[in-house]
Amino acid sequence: MVSQALRTGTVVWADFGSTVGREQSGQRPAIVISSEDFVDVVDRLTIVIPCSRTARGWPNHVEVRGDTGLSSRTFAMTEQPRTVSPERILRVLGRVDPDCLNEVMRWVHTWLHPAA
């Protein structure tokens, strides 16, 4: 049921469980960034960006905008993409708007593809 709703740009409530070091842990919002191509091949995992209410002032922490289902100001931590089981997704909250998604994906691309 939930996996059908896990499209790029979907805001979800996820349980990241326990983690190590500076990784995000516990229950928190996240934005799905998996592409349809990814989901077609890897059907039991999804890639998400964890979110935080803490405004650190970092340019790569994108304010989450759109019909998100969130009640407070929230920031996507683009430096921390994480691949998780859909079983970690507790519920779907809403969606980010296209401009927000583009900004998140631009930062993710920056982290994963070094400048030439």
CNS distance restraints for C-alpha pairs under 8 A (distance, minus, plus):
assign (resid   1 and name CA) (resid   5 and name CA) 7.37 0.50 0.50
assign (resid   2 and name CA) (resid   6 and name CA) 6.59 0.50 0.50
assign (resid   2 and name CA) (resid  86 and name CA) 7.66 0.50 0.50
assign (resid   2 and name CA) (resid  89 and name CA) 7.76 0.50 0.50
assign (resid   2 and name CA) (resid  91 and name CA) 7.31 0.50 0.50
assign (resid   2 and name CA) (resid  92 and name CA) 7.42 0.50 0.50
assign (resid   3 and name CA) (resid  86 and name CA) 6.56 0.50 0.50
assign (resid   5 and name CA) (resid  10 and name CA) 7.48 0.50 0.50
assign (resid   5 and name CA) (resid  92 and name CA) 7.33 0.50 0.50
assign (resid   6 and name CA) (resid  10 and name CA) 6.17 0.50 0.50
assign (resid   6 and name CA) (resid  32 and name CA) 6.56 0.50 0.50
assign (resid   6 and name CA) (resid  46 and name CA) 7.76 0.50 0.50
assign (resid   7 and name CA) (resid  32 and name CA) 6.52 0.50 0.50
assign (resid   7 and name CA) (resid  33 and name CA) 7.58 0.50 0.50
assign (resid   7 and name CA) (resid  34 and name CA) 7.04 0.50 0.50
assign (resid   7 and name CA) (resid  35 and name CA) 7.36 0.50 0.50
assign (resid   7 and name CA) (resid  36 and name CA) 7.24 0.50 0.50
assign (resid   8 and name CA) (resid  31 and name CA) 7.76 0.50 0.50
assign (resid   8 and name CA) (resid  32 and name CA) 5.17 0.50 0.50
assign (resid   8 and name CA) (resid  33 and name CA) 4.76 0.50 0.50
assign (resid   8 and name CA) (resid  34 and name CA) 5.63 0.50 0.50
assign (resid   8 and name CA) (resid  35 and name CA) 6.00 0.50 0.50
assign (resid   8 and name CA) (resid  36 and name CA) 7.64 0.50 0.50
assign (resid   9 and name CA) (resid  31 and name CA) 5.94 0.50 0.50
assign (resid   9 and name CA) (resid  32 and name CA) 5.43 0.50 0.50
assign (resid   9 and name CA) (resid  33 and name CA) 6.15 0.50 0.50
assign (resid   9 and name CA) (resid  95 and name CA) 5.58 0.50 0.50
assign (resid   9 and name CA) (resid  96 and name CA) 5.50 0.50 0.50
assign (resid   9 and name CA) (resid  97 and name CA) 7.67 0.50 0.50
assign (resid   9 and name CA) (resid  98 and name CA) 7.94 0.50 0.50
assign (resid   9 and name CA) (resid 101 and name CA) 6.00 0.50 0.50
assign (resid  10 and name CA) (resid  31 and name CA) 5.68 0.50 0.50
assign (resid  10 and name CA) (resid  32 and name CA) 5.34 0.50 0.50
assign (resid  10 and name CA) (resid  92 and name CA) 7.25 0.50 0.50
assign (resid  10 and name CA) (resid  93 and name CA) 7.61 0.50 0.50
assign (resid  10 and name CA) (resid  94 and name CA) 5.90 0.50 0.50
assign (resid  10 and name CA) (resid  95 and name CA) 4.42 0.50 0.50
assign (resid  10 and name CA) (resid  96 and name CA) 6.54 0.50 0.50
assign (resid  11 and name CA) (resid  29 and name CA) 6.74 0.50 0.50
assign (resid  11 and name CA) (resid  30 and name CA) 5.71 0.50 0.50
assign (resid  11 and name CA) (resid  31 and name CA) 4.60 0.50 0.50
assign (resid  11 and name CA) (resid  32 and name CA) 6.47 0.50 0.50
assign (resid  11 and name CA) (resid  68 and name CA) 6.03 0.50 0.50
assign (resid  11 and name CA) (resid  69 and name CA) 7.70 0.50 0.50
assign (resid  11 and name CA) (resid  92 and name CA) 6.22 0.50 0.50
assign (resid  11 and name CA) (resid  93 and name CA) 5.41 0.50 0.50
assign (resid  11 and name CA) (resid  94 and name CA) 5.06 0.50 0.50
assign (resid  11 and name CA) (resid  95 and name CA) 5.11 0.50 0.50
assign (resid  11 and name CA) (resid  96 and name CA) 6.73 0.50 0.50
assign (resid  12 and name CA) (resid  29 and name CA) 5.54 0.50 0.50
assign (resid  12 and name CA) (resid  30 and name CA) 5.36 0.50 0.50
assign (resid  12 and name CA) (resid  31 and name CA) 6.27 0.50 0.50
assign (resid  12 and name CA) (resid  32 and name CA) 7.42 0.50 0.50
assign (resid  12 and name CA) (resid  89 and name CA) 6.59 0.50 0.50
assign (resid  12 and name CA) (resid  90 and name CA) 7.37 0.50 0.50
assign (resid  12 and name CA) (resid  91 and name CA) 5.75 0.50 0.50
assign (resid  12 and name CA) (resid  92 and name CA) 4.38 0.50 0.50
assign (resid  12 and name CA) (resid  93 and name CA) 5.15 0.50 0.50
assign (resid  12 and name CA) (resid  94 and name CA) 7.07 0.50 0.50
assign (resid  13 and name CA) (resid  27 and name CA) 6.88 0.50 0.50
assign (resid  13 and name CA) (resid  28 and name CA) 5.63 0.50 0.50
assign (resid  13 and name CA) (resid  29 and name CA) 4.43 0.50 0.50
assign (resid  13 and name CA) (resid  30 and name CA) 6.24 0.50 0.50
assign (resid  13 and name CA) (resid  89 and name CA) 6.05 0.50 0.50
assign (resid  13 and name CA) (resid  90 and name CA) 5.56 0.50 0.50
assign (resid  13 and name CA) (resid  91 and name CA) 5.37 0.50 0.50
assign (resid  13 and name CA) (resid  92 and name CA) 6.33 0.50 0.50
assign (resid  13 and name CA) (resid  93 and name CA) 6.74 0.50 0.50
assign (resid  14 and name CA) (resid  27 and name CA) 5.48 0.50 0.50
assign (resid  14 and name CA) (resid  28 and name CA) 5.61 0.50 0.50
assign (resid  14 and name CA) (resid  29 and name CA) 5.97 0.50 0.50
assign (resid  14 and name CA) (resid  30 and name CA) 6.51 0.50 0.50
assign (resid  14 and name CA) (resid  88 and name CA) 5.45 0.50 0.50
assign (resid  14 and name CA) (resid  89 and name CA) 4.43 0.50 0.50
assign (resid  14 and name CA) (resid  90 and name CA) 5.45 0.50 0.50
assign (resid  14 and name CA) (resid  91 and name CA) 7.33 0.50 0.50
assign (resid  15 and name CA) (resid  25 and name CA) 7.51 0.50 0.50
assign (resid  15 and name CA) (resid  26 and name CA) 5.45 0.50 0.50
assign (resid  15 and name CA) (resid  27 and name CA) 4.21 0.50 0.50
assign (resid  15 and name CA) (resid  28 and name CA) 6.60 0.50 0.50
assign (resid  15 and name CA) (resid  88 and name CA) 5.13 0.50 0.50
assign (resid  15 and name CA) (resid  89 and name CA) 6.49 0.50 0.50
assign (resid  15 and name CA) (resid  90 and name CA) 6.92 0.50 0.50
assign (resid  16 and name CA) (resid  24 and name CA) 7.02 0.50 0.50
assign (resid  16 and name CA) (resid  25 and name CA) 4.96 0.50 0.50
assign (resid  16 and name CA) (resid  26 and name CA) 5.05 0.50 0.50
assign (resid  16 and name CA) (resid  27 and name CA) 6.04 0.50 0.50
assign (resid  16 and name CA) (resid  28 and name CA) 7.70 0.50 0.50
assign (resid  16 and name CA) (resid  88 and name CA) 6.66 0.50 0.50
assign (resid  17 and name CA) (resid  25 and name CA) 5.48 0.50 0.50
assign (resid  17 and name CA) (resid  26 and name CA) 4.88 0.50 0.50
assign (resid  17 and name CA) (resid  27 and name CA) 7.24 0.50 0.50
assign (resid  18 and name CA) (resid  25 and name CA) 5.39 0.50 0.50
assign (resid  18 and name CA) (resid  26 and name CA) 6.44 0.50 0.50
assign (resid  19 and name CA) (resid  23 and name CA) 5.87 0.50 0.50
assign (resid  19 and name CA) (resid  24 and name CA) 6.81 0.50 0.50
assign (resid  19 and name CA) (resid  25 and name CA) 5.57 0.50 0.50
assign (resid  23 and name CA) (resid  80 and name CA) 7.54 0.50 0.50
assign (resid  24 and name CA) (resid  50 and name CA) 7.03 0.50 0.50
assign (resid  28 and name CA) (resid  50 and name CA) 7.13 0.50 0.50
assign (resid  28 and name CA) (resid  51 and name CA) 6.73 0.50 0.50
assign (resid  28 and name CA) (resid  52 and name CA) 7.42 0.50 0.50
assign (resid  29 and name CA) (resid  50 and name CA) 6.26 0.50 0.50
assign (resid  29 and name CA) (resid  51 and name CA) 5.44 0.50 0.50
assign (resid  29 and name CA) (resid  52 and name CA) 7.47 0.50 0.50
assign (resid  30 and name CA) (resid  48 and name CA) 5.98 0.50 0.50
assign (resid  30 and name CA) (resid  49 and name CA) 5.28 0.50 0.50
assign (resid  30 and name CA) (resid  50 and name CA) 4.26 0.50 0.50
assign (resid  30 and name CA) (resid  51 and name CA) 5.21 0.50 0.50
assign (resid  30 and name CA) (resid  76 and name CA) 7.39 0.50 0.50
assign (resid  31 and name CA) (resid  48 and name CA) 5.28 0.50 0.50
assign (resid  31 and name CA) (resid  49 and name CA) 5.10 0.50 0.50
assign (resid  31 and name CA) (resid  50 and name CA) 6.59 0.50 0.50
assign (resid  31 and name CA) (resid  51 and name CA) 7.48 0.50 0.50
assign (resid  31 and name CA) (resid  76 and name CA) 7.42 0.50 0.50
assign (resid  31 and name CA) (resid  96 and name CA) 7.95 0.50 0.50
assign (resid  32 and name CA) (resid  46 and name CA) 7.15 0.50 0.50
assign (resid  32 and name CA) (resid  47 and name CA) 5.93 0.50 0.50
assign (resid  32 and name CA) (resid  48 and name CA) 4.34 0.50 0.50
assign (resid  32 and name CA) (resid  49 and name CA) 6.50 0.50 0.50
assign (resid  33 and name CA) (resid  46 and name CA) 7.86 0.50 0.50
assign (resid  33 and name CA) (resid  47 and name CA) 5.59 0.50 0.50
assign (resid  33 and name CA) (resid  48 and name CA) 5.41 0.50 0.50
assign (resid  33 and name CA) (resid  49 and name CA) 7.00 0.50 0.50
assign (resid  33 and name CA) (resid 105 and name CA) 7.61 0.50 0.50
assign (resid  34 and name CA) (resid  38 and name CA) 6.01 0.50 0.50
assign (resid  34 and name CA) (resid  39 and name CA) 6.76 0.50 0.50
assign (resid  34 and name CA) (resid  46 and name CA) 5.82 0.50 0.50
assign (resid  34 and name CA) (resid  47 and name CA) 4.94 0.50 0.50
assign (resid  34 and name CA) (resid  48 and name CA) 7.06 0.50 0.50
assign (resid  35 and name CA) (resid  39 and name CA) 6.43 0.50 0.50
assign (resid  36 and name CA) (resid  40 and name CA) 6.08 0.50 0.50
assign (resid  37 and name CA) (resid  41 and name CA) 6.51 0.50 0.50
assign (resid  38 and name CA) (resid  42 and name CA) 5.71 0.50 0.50
assign (resid  38 and name CA) (resid  43 and name CA) 7.78 0.50 0.50
assign (resid  39 and name CA) (resid  43 and name CA) 5.07 0.50 0.50
assign (resid  39 and name CA) (resid  45 and name CA) 7.60 0.50 0.50
assign (resid  39 and name CA) (resid  46 and name CA) 7.14 0.50 0.50
assign (resid  42 and name CA) (resid  46 and name CA) 7.85 0.50 0.50
assign (resid  44 and name CA) (resid  85 and name CA) 6.07 0.50 0.50
assign (resid  44 and name CA) (resid  86 and name CA) 6.53 0.50 0.50
assign (resid  45 and name CA) (resid  83 and name CA) 6.45 0.50 0.50
assign (resid  45 and name CA) (resid  84 and name CA) 5.48 0.50 0.50
assign (resid  45 and name CA) (resid  85 and name CA) 4.60 0.50 0.50
assign (resid  45 and name CA) (resid  86 and name CA) 5.94 0.50 0.50
assign (resid  46 and name CA) (resid  83 and name CA) 5.55 0.50 0.50
assign (resid  46 and name CA) (resid  84 and name CA) 5.49 0.50 0.50
assign (resid  46 and name CA) (resid  85 and name CA) 6.29 0.50 0.50
assign (resid  46 and name CA) (resid  86 and name CA) 6.40 0.50 0.50
assign (resid  47 and name CA) (resid  81 and name CA) 6.70 0.50 0.50
assign (resid  47 and name CA) (resid  82 and name CA) 5.52 0.50 0.50
assign (resid  47 and name CA) (resid  83 and name CA) 4.29 0.50 0.50
assign (resid  47 and name CA) (resid  84 and name CA) 6.24 0.50 0.50
assign (resid  48 and name CA) (resid  81 and name CA) 5.68 0.50 0.50
assign (resid  48 and name CA) (resid  82 and name CA) 5.40 0.50 0.50
assign (resid  48 and name CA) (resid  83 and name CA) 6.34 0.50 0.50
assign (resid  48 and name CA) (resid  84 and name CA) 7.41 0.50 0.50
assign (resid  49 and name CA) (resid  76 and name CA) 6.31 0.50 0.50
assign (resid  49 and name CA) (resid  77 and name CA) 6.30 0.50 0.50
assign (resid  49 and name CA) (resid  78 and name CA) 6.13 0.50 0.50
assign (resid  49 and name CA) (resid  80 and name CA) 6.19 0.50 0.50
assign (resid  49 and name CA) (resid  81 and name CA) 4.71 0.50 0.50
assign (resid  49 and name CA) (resid  82 and name CA) 6.33 0.50 0.50
assign (resid  50 and name CA) (resid  76 and name CA) 6.12 0.50 0.50
assign (resid  50 and name CA) (resid  77 and name CA) 5.91 0.50 0.50
assign (resid  50 and name CA) (resid  78 and name CA) 7.82 0.50 0.50
assign (resid  50 and name CA) (resid  80 and name CA) 6.83 0.50 0.50
assign (resid  50 and name CA) (resid  81 and name CA) 7.09 0.50 0.50
assign (resid  50 and name CA) (resid  82 and name CA) 7.71 0.50 0.50
assign (resid  51 and name CA) (resid  74 and name CA) 6.46 0.50 0.50
assign (resid  51 and name CA) (resid  75 and name CA) 5.31 0.50 0.50
assign (resid  51 and name CA) (resid  76 and name CA) 4.39 0.50 0.50
assign (resid  51 and name CA) (resid  77 and name CA) 5.59 0.50 0.50
assign (resid  52 and name CA) (resid  74 and name CA) 5.54 0.50 0.50
assign (resid  52 and name CA) (resid  75 and name CA) 5.27 0.50 0.50
assign (resid  52 and name CA) (resid  76 and name CA) 6.62 0.50 0.50
assign (resid  52 and name CA) (resid  77 and name CA) 7.13 0.50 0.50
assign (resid  53 and name CA) (resid  72 and name CA) 7.31 0.50 0.50
assign (resid  53 and name CA) (resid  73 and name CA) 6.03 0.50 0.50
assign (resid  53 and name CA) (resid  74 and name CA) 4.46 0.50 0.50
assign (resid  53 and name CA) (resid  75 and name CA) 6.05 0.50 0.50
assign (resid  54 and name CA) (resid  74 and name CA) 7.32 0.50 0.50
assign (resid  54 and name CA) (resid  75 and name CA) 7.26 0.50 0.50
assign (resid  55 and name CA) (resid  61 and name CA) 7.93 0.50 0.50
assign (resid  55 and name CA) (resid  74 and name CA) 7.92 0.50 0.50
assign (resid  55 and name CA) (resid  75 and name CA) 7.05 0.50 0.50
assign (resid  56 and name CA) (resid  61 and name CA) 7.64 0.50 0.50
assign (resid  57 and name CA) (resid  61 and name CA) 7.37 0.50 0.50
assign (resid  60 and name CA) (resid  77 and name CA) 6.97 0.50 0.50
assign (resid  60 and name CA) (resid  78 and name CA) 6.07 0.50 0.50
assign (resid  60 and name CA) (resid  79 and name CA) 7.40 0.50 0.50
assign (resid  60 and name CA) (resid 104 and name CA) 7.92 0.50 0.50
assign (resid  60 and name CA) (resid 107 and name CA) 6.29 0.50 0.50
assign (resid  61 and name CA) (resid  75 and name CA) 5.54 0.50 0.50
assign (resid  61 and name CA) (resid  76 and name CA) 5.36 0.50 0.50
assign (resid  61 and name CA) (resid  77 and name CA) 4.97 0.50 0.50
assign (resid  61 and name CA) (resid  78 and name CA) 6.17 0.50 0.50
assign (resid  62 and name CA) (resid  75 and name CA) 5.19 0.50 0.50
assign (resid  62 and name CA) (resid  76 and name CA) 5.06 0.50 0.50
assign (resid  62 and name CA) (resid  77 and name CA) 6.97 0.50 0.50
assign (resid  62 and name CA) (resid  78 and name CA) 7.42 0.50 0.50
assign (resid  62 and name CA) (resid 100 and name CA) 7.41 0.50 0.50
assign (resid  62 and name CA) (resid 103 and name CA) 7.12 0.50 0.50
assign (resid  62 and name CA) (resid 104 and name CA) 6.40 0.50 0.50
assign (resid  63 and name CA) (resid  73 and name CA) 7.27 0.50 0.50
assign (resid  63 and name CA) (resid  74 and name CA) 5.83 0.50 0.50
assign (resid  63 and name CA) (resid  75 and name CA) 4.34 0.50 0.50
assign (resid  63 and name CA) (resid  76 and name CA) 6.31 0.50 0.50
assign (resid  63 and name CA) (resid 100 and name CA) 7.61 0.50 0.50
assign (resid  64 and name CA) (resid  68 and name CA) 7.52 0.50 0.50
assign (resid  64 and name CA) (resid  73 and name CA) 7.40 0.50 0.50
assign (resid  64 and name CA) (resid  74 and name CA) 5.59 0.50 0.50
assign (resid  64 and name CA) (resid  75 and name CA) 5.42 0.50 0.50
assign (resid  64 and name CA) (resid  76 and name CA) 6.29 0.50 0.50
assign (resid  64 and name CA) (resid  96 and name CA) 6.54 0.50 0.50
assign (resid  64 and name CA) (resid 100 and name CA) 6.51 0.50 0.50
assign (resid  65 and name CA) (resid  96 and name CA) 5.44 0.50 0.50
assign (resid  65 and name CA) (resid  97 and name CA) 5.98 0.50 0.50
assign (resid  65 and name CA) (resid 100 and name CA) 5.99 0.50 0.50
assign (resid  66 and name CA) (resid  95 and name CA) 6.27 0.50 0.50
assign (resid  66 and name CA) (resid  96 and name CA) 4.45 0.50 0.50
assign (resid  66 and name CA) (resid  97 and name CA) 4.41 0.50 0.50
assign (resid  66 and name CA) (resid 100 and name CA) 7.68 0.50 0.50
assign (resid  67 and name CA) (resid  94 and name CA) 5.72 0.50 0.50
assign (resid  67 and name CA) (resid  95 and name CA) 5.46 0.50 0.50
assign (resid  67 and name CA) (resid  96 and name CA) 6.15 0.50 0.50
assign (resid  67 and name CA) (resid  97 and name CA) 7.13 0.50 0.50
assign (resid  68 and name CA) (resid  93 and name CA) 6.16 0.50 0.50
assign (resid  68 and name CA) (resid  94 and name CA) 4.23 0.50 0.50
assign (resid  68 and name CA) (resid  95 and name CA) 4.77 0.50 0.50
assign (resid  68 and name CA) (resid  96 and name CA) 5.61 0.50 0.50
assign (resid  69 and name CA) (resid  93 and name CA) 4.83 0.50 0.50
assign (resid  69 and name CA) (resid  94 and name CA) 5.00 0.50 0.50
assign (resid  69 and name CA) (resid  95 and name CA) 7.64 0.50 0.50
assign (resid  70 and name CA) (resid  74 and name CA) 7.71 0.50 0.50
assign (resid  70 and name CA) (resid  93 and name CA) 7.19 0.50 0.50
assign (resid  76 and name CA) (resid 104 and name CA) 7.28 0.50 0.50
assign (resid  77 and name CA) (resid  81 and name CA) 7.94 0.50 0.50
assign (resid  78 and name CA) (resid 104 and name CA) 6.32 0.50 0.50
assign (resid  78 and name CA) (resid 107 and name CA) 6.18 0.50 0.50
assign (resid  78 and name CA) (resid 108 and name CA) 5.83 0.50 0.50
assign (resid  79 and name CA) (resid 107 and name CA) 7.82 0.50 0.50
assign (resid  79 and name CA) (resid 108 and name CA) 6.95 0.50 0.50
assign (resid  79 and name CA) (resid 111 and name CA) 6.96 0.50 0.50
assign (resid  81 and name CA) (resid 108 and name CA) 7.68 0.50 0.50
assign (resid  84 and name CA) (resid  88 and name CA) 6.68 0.50 0.50
assign (resid  85 and name CA) (resid  89 and name CA) 7.66 0.50 0.50
assign (resid  96 and name CA) (resid 100 and name CA) 6.12 0.50 0.50
assign (resid  96 and name CA) (resid 101 and name CA) 6.22 0.50 0.50
assign (resid  97 and name CA) (resid 101 and name CA) 6.30 0.50 0.50
assign (resid  98 and name CA) (resid 102 and name CA) 6.09 0.50 0.50
assign (resid  99 and name CA) (resid 103 and name CA) 6.24 0.50 0.50
assign (resid 100 and name CA) (resid 104 and name CA) 6.23 0.50 0.50
assign (resid 101 and name CA) (resid 105 and name CA) 6.08 0.50 0.50
assign (resid 102 and name CA) (resid 106 and name CA) 6.00 0.50 0.50
assign (resid 103 and name CA) (resid 107 and name CA) 6.45 0.50 0.50
assign (resid 104 and name CA) (resid 108 and name CA) 6.33 0.50 0.50
assign (resid 105 and name CA) (resid 109 and name CA) 6.01 0.50 0.50
assign (resid 106 and name CA) (resid 110 and name CA) 6.21 0.50 0.50
assign (resid 107 and name CA) (resid 111 and name CA) 6.36 0.50 0.50
assign (resid 108 and name CA) (resid 112 and name CA) 6.29 0.50 0.50
assign (resid 109 and name CA) (resid 113 and name CA) 5.81 0.50 0.50
assign (resid 110 and name CA) (resid 114 and name CA) 6.76 0.50 0.50
assign (resid 110 and name CA) (resid 115 and name CA) 7.93 0.50 0.50
